[in-house]
Amino acid sequence: MKLFNVRKGQFVYYNNQLHKVYAIKPFFRRSVHLIRLRDYKQQLVRARDIDFYQPKHLDSFICFHKRYTLDKNKRANIGDYILVTNPKPDSIDSHYLHAIEMVASIESYGIISNKSNGIKHHEYWVMVPELLEGATKIDWQQLDGETPEEYEEAQDDKFSIDTYTPKIGDVFQMNHHHEKYQTMVLSVDGEKVYLGGGIEVNIDQLNDTSQWTYLFNTFENK
C-alpha cells in the first residue's frame, strides 16, 4: 500500500528493504527521512516511493546488524530493547509510534527507558534478540520466488561492507563494561572515533554489536 499520510515511526519498504520513518521534512521535494533498520543508513525519499507495513507479533527483522523478533506477550527485562506499538506518553515523556528504546529499569506499571521515558507494559512489544519459532522475516518486501533464507543469504554480501559511519552526537552504550556506560561521539577522524570520557576507538569496533550498541543521536532527537 502506497503511503501518503506519512507519520514518524512508521515501518515502510523502500527499494525492497525495511525502513522506519525518522522525520518528515514537508518543505522539501524528498520530504520523508528514512532509516534502514538493518544498518541505520539514512535516506531522503518521496512519499509515493514507499510502501507502508504494519508490524505484527512474531515479525523478525535485522536492526543495527542484529536479528530481533517482536513478541507482544513477553514482559521486558532490564537491557531488553522494546518497540513502542501503542504510545500514550505523559507530558514529560517523548516516546512515539515504533520508537526503539532500551529498558533501564522496571516499575510496577511499566518500564523506564534509557531515554528516561515511562512506558506502560501495554504500550510496547519486546524485541527478542533471536529468530523465534514461528517468526516471519520481514527484512525484504519481495523475495523473487526464493525462500527468506535463500534471499537473505544472497543479499548478505551486498551489506557486508555497508557499515554505519558514526556522526558527532551519536550516543553509544559500551556493552563490554561492567556497568551500563553511555558516551557520545565528539569527533571523527578517518577511521578513528573520539568519544566522551577520553575513549578512542576504530569505526570497526563501534560496529561490533558485542562491544557497542548505538542508541540515538543527541542533536537529531531534539
C-alpha positions, 0 to 999 in steps of 0.5 A: 500500500502506497503511503501518503499520510506519512507519520514518524515511526512508521515501518515502510519498504523502500527499494525492497528493504525495511525502513522506519520513518525518522522525520518528515521534512514537508518543505522539501521535494524528498520530504520523508527521512528514512532509516534502514533498520538493518544498518541505520543508513539514512535516506531522503525519499518521496512519499509515493516511493514507499510502501507502508507495513504494519508490524505484527507479533512474531515479525523478525527483522535485522536492526543495527546488524542484529536479528530481533523478533517482536513478541507482544506477550513477553514482559521486558527485562532490564537491557531488553530493547522494546518497540513502542506499538501503542504510545500514550506518553505523559507530558514529560515523556517523548516516546512515539509510534515504533520508537526503539528504546532500551529498558533501564529499569522496571516499575510496577506499571511499566518500564523506564527507558534509557531515554528516561521515558515511562512506558506502560507494559501495554504500550510496547512489544519486546524485541527478542534478540533471536529468530523465534519459532514461528517468526516471519522475516520481514527484512525484504518486501519481495523475495523473487520466488526464493525462500527468506533464507535463500534471499537473505543469504544472497543479499548478505554480501551486498551489506557486508561492507555497508557499515554505519559511519558514526556522526558527532552526537551519536550516543553509544552504550559500551556493552563490554563494561561492567556497568551500563556506560553511555558516551557520545561521539565528539569527533571523527577522524578517518577511521578513528572515533573520539568519544566522551570520557577520553575513549578512542576507538576504530569505526570497526569496533563501534560496529561490533554489536558485542562491544557497542550498541548505538542508541540515538543521536543527541542533536537529531532527537531534539 
